[in-house]
Amino acid sequence: MKKVCHVIVFALTILLGSLAGVKAQEQTEETGDVVLKATPYNKTALFTSSEEVRYRLQLHNNTKQQQNGRVLYQVTTDDGKKVTADSVQISLREGADKDIIVNISKRNTGFYRINFIVKLPEYDDTVRRVFGVNPEKVTSQLHKPKDFDAFWKQSKVELAQVPANYRVLERRDLSTQYKKVYSVEMHSFGDLVIRGWLVVPTDGNKFPVHYRVPGYVVSLQPNMDNDDFIAFDLNVRGNGNSKDVINIGTDNYSLINIENKDKYIYRGVYMDCLRGLDFLYSHSNLGIDTSKIFVEGGSQGGSLALVTAALDKRVKLLTMQVPLYADIHDNFAISASYEQQVFPFKVFRKYQSQHAGFSWEKFYSTFDYYDPQNFAPMVKCPVLMGIGLLDQFCPPRCSMALYNHISSANKEFVCVPNSTHEVNFNYFMFQNLWLREKFRMP
Amino acid sequence: MRKTVTTSLYTCLFFVLIAPLTTFAGFPIGKYRNIVVPTFSYYRQTDRFDDKDHVIKGTPGTSFTSYSSNLFIGYGISRKLDFIATIPYLYQQNIVAPGYKLVDAGLGDAVVGFSYNLVNSNFVRFFSIGVSAIVPMYNIHDGPSPLGLSAYGSEVKLMYCGNLPKDVSTKGYFNLEFAYRRYYNTQGPDQISLLGTVGCPVSKYDQLSLDILLYRSFSSNKEFNSNVFAAHDYSFFKPQLNYGHTFTRRFSAFVGGFYVPFGVNTGVGYGGSLLGVIKI
């Protein structure tokens, strides 16, 4: 008996050891002459205005010689205004480690860039990070046109006048033993044909729906990874297999008819998303549980999801990641401070510079009808949002401003501190649990 | 013979109380989600281990058999906190001599408590603590009962579970539990247990799992006694192999068999169980 006990305890120790080993393997290996790792004391890099912002810097000398130099840190606002800076002298022996604690005095609500710079006689390196203070108190001005509601009401009326003429085709070539794949087609705003993919699990009669809308000129394919939901992936006009009329590259897609609010590409795109909902509601015979539809998307898809939930109360849950175009006015100001322009203002600025009569006032006279932030107060359902603090496409301040304008009291956000224009695996694991909780799914 | 009955009862009780939990123990149930697990178990022994780990053959024609049903209820109070309760019902046949059978039936020791998820690692692995009270569901004032230890008790359990390392298995899971249980009686007992479970799907709807259980019960009273509640000091090692099938998203069933190959002051038990996991 004792021998058996020893064997079992030994086996369990090995198992625990292997699990610890896995954890160790998940650490990112870093290379360089002197490696600097910056870790915020608050795991999410979000602080309150009543606490100091604190980072732990871990330095490691990878070289075979003594390294003398300085570590500098510079804090600016997210639109580039200098806040504070300081430096620390370092002296590292060959292979030595050193920890430095950086304390930054209490900050006001907002997001801040912090750069840690290793300066050695023959080596420079910069680690760029962003931290937030009181993110749920971030505010922004709504630039909502007076006729905003009427504009979208009229858009919905015009959509309703277009017969959908749904076509649903079972794709046996794409289906599996466990999933039935349908290609679906419908007519949408302006009588354009849009298409999508419906994937229905075969082991049940009725399922909640994961309605996914696409990122910027992204081609959505049948989603075969969702066992507990019907997956409906809609390619809005100009995306994926919905390019019959609009087939244009990423550089120009967001510029189509930008000088005319009535004809701007996103008017039809937003209506396409609602037409997708119409499709789901008219096809409960395929096992669709219309009482449990959640809409989801990332980047442009995040904004489309939000707009869908705002304009159509048939959406029961909203999940979005890094919503593109949010708080477009502040995004403009923040992006002005970038060393290199990135989407979307890279495209808008280029267009503006090439069209003499196209002022920023003109731009906003169109885009204010499409800024997702202006739709946020209309969202009443539970919301989950994910943001990346290093995101320059959708700066965290803009995402949080949008989030804070959402009317629903049942909302949560997940902050991924070291992500750029994306969230991480952890977020999606949480999203899965969140959906099950909200839909009371087993 | 009474010792055999005692140790059988302990083993049986342990099996009834612990086995259903292994199906999901350590995994937070989750807010607004509830789990009900009815279990039907069969346990039988004819031989026993003595205090030197030697097998003592039982008298021909004698045996101890238990049929038990058990109801586990788990209620997700929050994302981290679950309420858990286990209520056993026992039916025992003890043939102490050929033609002489003792039968006992009734509710056993209920276990009621809470489980709290202390740490989750990327929602892939979970470290939790459980604290429970043990409440006899029978009359404890009329002396020892064959249905339990006739004493209130408490249990603290640490649980670590989640996906197996990917280089071991891409789809498997594990569960480790260390529990300490104390009965508030002059002679205790104090009990510790270590449970390891490894499970692996063999198809989309089927899985196999192996439980390895080490159990040790300590008491100042180490003397063998025919009174079922006099022997408080024993230990055993029990492997159990289970097969599970998912019928629907809300209902799964597991069937398993076990054998006790090593033990001290306990029965050479064998048996099986059938349990359903109902997610509400």
HADDOCK unambig.tbl for C-alpha pairs under 7 A between the chains (distance, minus, plus):
assign (segid A and resid 1 and name CA) (segid B and resid 53 and name CA) 6.87 0.50 0.50
assign (segid A and resid 1 and name CA) (segid B and resid 262 and name CA) 5.67 0.50 0.50
assign (segid A and resid 1 and name CA) (segid B and resid 263 and name CA) 6.37 0.50 0.50
assign (segid A and resid 19 and name CA) (segid B and resid 165 and name CA) 6.20 0.50 0.50
assign (segid A and resid 22 and name CA) (segid B and resid 165 and name CA) 6.40 0.50 0.50
assign (segid A and resid 426 and name CA) (segid B and resid 122 and name CA) 5.26 0.50 0.50
assign (segid A and resid 426 and name CA) (segid B and resid 123 and name CA) 6.82 0.50 0.50
assign (segid A and resid 429 and name CA) (segid B and resid 123 and name CA) 6.12 0.50 0.50
assign (segid A and resid 430 and name CA) (segid B and resid 123 and name CA) 6.94 0.50 0.50
assign (segid A and resid 437 and name CA) (segid B and resid 31 and name CA) 6.06 0.50 0.50
assign (segid A and resid 437 and name CA) (segid B and resid 32 and name CA) 6.21 0.50 0.50
assign (segid A and resid 440 and name CA) (segid B and resid 32 and name CA) 6.26 0.50 0.50
assign (segid A and resid 440 and name CA) (segid B and resid 33 and name CA) 6.48 0.50 0.50
assign (segid A and resid 442 and name CA) (segid B and resid 33 and name CA) 6.54 0.50 0.50
assign (segid A and resid 442 and name CA) (segid B and resid 249 and name CA) 6.77 0.50 0.50
assign (segid A and resid 442 and name CA) (segid B and resid 250 and name CA) 6.11 0.50 0.50
assign (segid A and resid 442 and name CA) (segid B and resid 279 and name CA) 5.44 0.50 0.50
assign (segid A and resid 442 and name CA) (segid B and resid 280 and name CA) 6.27 0.50 0.50
